[in-house]
């Protein structure tokens, strides 16, 4: 049939709808490695304006990339679509005014974002559905939480 001869013109390592991928952050870029074939080939997410990325996470429900920015002391989100080009103009601030944020992790089922703060030695949380209900989960001078991992279970 006419018109059935479409072919993807993407580089060989690129998939239009990747099923499994690993994101990694550099100071001013976010890259992607396809898990199925383990190839990277400089597959960077085309976001301009990233300056000081400390931590990243991905929300597969809404297809948003979250990152912690050291320069602006914020946690931001941006939709990952073919129209997203700027990490600054296409993104929204989820949390601002963080003194020394260190690490973060998403609960994609419970729709919450958790992060650690070096100044307050705390683990904090906020809802990612409405960016509200920020609060301290745990705080302590001797605790000094740094990195987080979330054990996901289906609800």
N, C-alpha and C positions, 0 to 999 in steps of 0.2 A: 504494500500500500504506500502511496506517496506520503511523505512526512514521517515514516517510521524509521528513518535512518539516522536518528539522533545519536550522538556519541558524546560522552563527557570529555571536555578538552582540558580538564584539570591535570596537574602533575600526577604521575603514577601513584605517589604516596598519599594523595589526597582523596578523601571520601566525602561525597555530598552529605550523607547521613551516617557518620561514624557511630558504631554501636558502643565500642569501648575505647576510651582514650585516657591518657594521662596528661594532665596539665602541669607545667612547671613555670616558675617565676624567676626572672632575672631582675635586676634593678629597674630597668625601664622597658621590659618586654615580657610577654607571656607566650609560651610555646606549647605545642601539642605533639605527643607521641602516640601513634596508633598502636594499641596493645596487640591486635591480631597479628601484625607483621613486625612489630618492634622498630619500625622505621620512624625517623624524625625528619631528616632532610630539611632542616630549617623551616618547619611548618609553624610559623608564628601567627598568632591571632592578630589580625591587622588593626591594632589599636594605637593611635598616636596620642601623645601627651602623658604617657605613664612616666613618672619621675623617680619614685622611690618605693617600689613594691616590696612589702615585707612578707605578706602571706596571701594566699589565694584559696578559694574554694569555688565549687560549681554547683548550681542548683539545677538538676535535670528536669524538675517539674516545670519551671518557668523559663529555663534555658538562660539563666543569668550567671555572669561571672562576678564574684565578690572579691575585693582585694582590700588589703590594709595598706594605707599610704603613710609612710613615715614623715614626709615633708608637710603634709596638710593635717596630720593627726586625725585622719578620718578613716572610716570604712565605707567604701562605695560599691555600687552595683551597676552593671551595664548588661543590657540584653545582647546575647551573641546571635546576631542575625547577619544576613548578607548586606544589610544596610548600615550596620554599626561600623564606624570608622574611627571615632574619637573617644578616648577614655574620659575626656574632660566634658565635652559638650553632650555626648550621648548618655552619660552616666548620671546617677542620682546619689546623693549622700544618704547613707543609712544611719550612720552615727558620726557626730562631729565632736570636737573639743576633747579628744582623748589625749591624755598627757604623754604616756609612753606605752602605746599598745604594742604587744609582742607577737601574739599568735591568735588564730581564730579557727573555728570549725562550724559547719552547718549541720543542723538536724533537719533533713529535708522532709521527714514524715511529720514531726512535731512543729515544723515551720519556725524554728528558732535559730538564732546566731549566738554563739558563745565566743568570748574572747578573753585574753589575759592582759593584765596591765602591770607593768614593772613598778610604777610609782606607788600604787595602792596594794600591790601584792594580792591581786584579786582575780577571780573568775567571774565574768559578767555575762548577762544574757539579754537579748531583745527579740521581739517577734519580727519575723521577716515578712509577715503578711501585711502588717500595718505600721511597722517601724515604731512600735510603742512598747510599753511595759519594760523599759530598760531597768535592770536591777542587778545587784550583787548577789551571786550565788554563794560564794565563800570568800573570806578575806582573812589574812593573818600575816603578821610580820615574819614568822618563822616558816610559813608555808611556801612562799616564793614560787607560785605556779608559773610555768613558762609555756610549754607545748601542750596541745590538746588533741585528743582523738575521740571520735564519737562512735559508740557501738550502736549501730542502727538495727532496729527490729521493726517489723511491720505491725501496724496497729489496726 
